[in-house]
Amino acid sequence: MSRRSDPPALALLLVLAAAVSPSAGAAAPPYGFGTAATAAQIRAWDIDVRPDGAGLPPGRGTVAEGQQIYDAKCASCHGTFGESADYMAIAGGVGSLASDSPMRTTGSKLNYATTLFDYIRRAMPFNAPKSLTPDEVYALTAYVLNLNDILPAGAVLDHRSLVAVRMPNRDGFTTQHGFMRADGQPDTHAKACMTNCAAEVQLLSQIPEYARDSHGDLTQQTSRTHSDAPTGGADASAAATAPALRSICHWRLVDSLSDRACNLCGGILFRLAAFSSPVGSRLTTR
């Protein structure tokens, strides 16, 4: 049997390939709606920063400048010196991860300082993410590193000096440990099976027993809505919702978050049953 291609058929295939090729500038969008993202729109989202410094914007900031910004926008959650236990401690614990009492903080666990810059830039402050200028992010990064005794008080951070920072846990990341415990067994081994493999594989997601309730009783941290609010008057409702408020939102952020209709905290606050409580009454009058 001949294996030569029929010339007319081959020509037809080439025409069809050209018609559906992504390089065909005149081709209509495949779904008939939407517009191509502009370069400016892509740049607004393409803000990831890599360990080698790729993605870092121009700018600079000092530890002193970072302290002023931190006190105004960050201390209410993270504590005056980064020690907050209510939200997340970002200072302390350097060198403790291999001990019997590991303390996981920004300074102790991150292996690259660029990761800290990236997170602050895209997610902080909590009530106004992506609102900081590059200079402010450099300054805040410098101050947080200073809180962890990684940078001196007179340090200045820019693209070059940030990449040069060596974090204490640079070589500490590993997959050879269990969930939430350095001395546990790895959660997954990722070993390929080539012979005598199981006929059926069942995927499970399970929290180890030692990790349960590590963040307290979550059932007590879920606010009740009108449909399942307990009876017994305003006092009972306020008592039922108080644990949720304390664990989900720092008291000093309640007004700020609800003003900005925060999806995480503000949204929950607006659904509180205890509208006669001090916080609830403030929300219902807005």
WOKA-V450976 format. One record per backbone hydrogen bond with DSSP energy under -0.5 kcal/mol. NH is the residue of the N-H (numbers start at 0). CO is the residue of the C=O. Records with the same first field share a line. If there is no record, write none. Layout:
NH: CO, CO
This chain:
9: 5
10: 6
11: 7
12: 8
13: 9
14: 10
15: 11
16: 12
17: 13
18: 14
19: 15
20: 16
23: 20
24: 22
26: 23
31: 28
41: 37
42: 38
43: 39
44: 40, 41
45: 41
46: 44
49: 53
52: 49
55: 52
60: 156
62: 154
65: 61
66: 62
67: 63
68: 64
69: 65
70: 66
71: 67
72: 68
73: 69
74: 69
76: 73
77: 73
78: 74
81: 78
83: 77
89: 81
90: 81
95: 92
98: 95
103: 101
104: 102
106: 89
108: 104
109: 105
114: 111
115: 111
116: 112
117: 113
118: 114
119: 115
120: 116
121: 117
122: 118
123: 119
127: 124
129: 123
130: 123, 127
136: 132
137: 133
138: 134
139: 135
140: 136
141: 137
142: 138
143: 139
144: 140
145: 141
146: 142
147: 143
148: 145
149: 144
150: 144
154: 151
156: 60
158: 58
161: 157
162: 158
163: 159
164: 160, 161
166: 110, 164
168: 109
169: 166
171: 168
176: 174
177: 180
180: 177
183: 180
186: 176
191: 189
193: 191
202: 200
207: 205
210: 207
211: 207, 208
213: 210
215: 212
217: 215
219: 216
220: 217
221: 218
222: 220
227: 224
228: 224, 225
236: 232
237: 233
238: 234
239: 235
240: 236
241: 237
242: 238
244: 240
245: 241
246: 242
247: 243
248: 244
252: 249
253: 249, 250
256: 252
257: 253
258: 254
259: 255
260: 257
261: 256
266: 261
267: 263
268: 264
269: 265
270: 266, 267
271: 268
272: 223
274: 272
276: 273
280: 276
281: 277
282: 278
283: 279
284: 280
285: 282
